[in-house]
Every structure is written in structure tokens, then in C-alpha cells.
């Protein structure tokens, strides 16, 4: 069953303007064609000419991060957890480091040139760094604050499974695409199976209509 996508826009809790597509992950080439209510491009930066990203490049992510400011940090200490009391959500982003980029680069080259010699591998210069320039790929940069909690993804999912899912496997769904002034977020919802009915209108991730996001 396809999720019914809804569009809304306005200021979020951080007083930042955002445009949200509920229930879908919208690729960049489609975002470029979407127009906001005033008839203007939603985000002018996505209309810039960006070099095509090597395709297909796979990043195998092992860590996630929760970045926050000092005020929220104190709330985390007081509550002894990361739960958003207003929305019952805890927000995490992928943690991509230098080695993740280099390994993705090597997988891409092995697929493209499977018969490279050792000498050819030794002289190969890094090239993905020309494309991985957003704050997501730079662990010391964030628009959300100066305090970062980093955990192995497998450990975080196992803890959530035991603490919130009564030992059952968590369910992953396509939740939102968020467009900010200088950022696009593709949001995946993770929830307990007991909330399947509540979130039934969102695609299960394994059936997600994923497309190439152009690597940006």
C-alpha cells in the first residue's frame, strides 16, 4: 500500500523554516520541480549546478549521532535519555567518517574496475572528497549544536529493541523529506511493532520507493 504524501511548511521548534513531504523520500531532481505556495523555488541552493556524483556508491554506516546544544544537553542529563517529551521522538543522524568515505570509494572502484593490479590500487588518488563536502561528512561540523553523542548503530537498535519493542524487531518506515534553507533531510521512522496501526500509512522501509538521490 502506498503512503499518501502530504506537503506542509512553516517554522519548526528551532524557529527554522522547513518544507515537509510526509510519507515519501523525494529525490533531488523531483525537489527541483516542486514549487512552494508562493510559486517560488522552495530552496534556491538545490538549483545550483552540482557535479554528478559517482554512481553507484555505497556507504556502509556503523554509527549514528545525536547533536544538540547546551540547553538540550542539560535536559538529556536530567531525563537520563534522549526522548523528545513533546513528540515522543528521538532524532539521530548518520555518522560518516573519513574511513567510511574511503571504503565506499574502494567498493565503487572494485565494482567499476575489478581487475585492477596492486600497483594501480597504490597510485589511485582519493576522489570522493570532492563530493562529500556537506557537514554530514565532516564530523566536527553541525548546524544543531556543539555537543555530540555517538553510538554504534547496532547497539542503539538492540537497546531500542529490548527497551521499547519487548524483544521484537523494530519496524522501519519512510517518514519524511525535510527541506531547509541549506539542508535536505531524508527521515526514517523507527518504531515498535505495537504502533503498526498508528503508522500504517507510511511505507515499510524494505518496500520503500527509493531512487537515486544524486548523492547530494
PyMOL commands that set and color helices and strands:
alter all, ss='L'
color gray80, all
select helices_A, chain A and resi 28-31+44-47+70-79+98-112+118-123+128-130+135-137+153-164+193-195+205-207
alter helices_A, ss='H'
color red, helices_A
select strands_A, chain A and resi 6-11+17-22+63-68+93-95+147-152+171-179+184-191
alter strands_A, ss='S'
color yellow, strands_A
deselect
rebuild
show_as cartoon
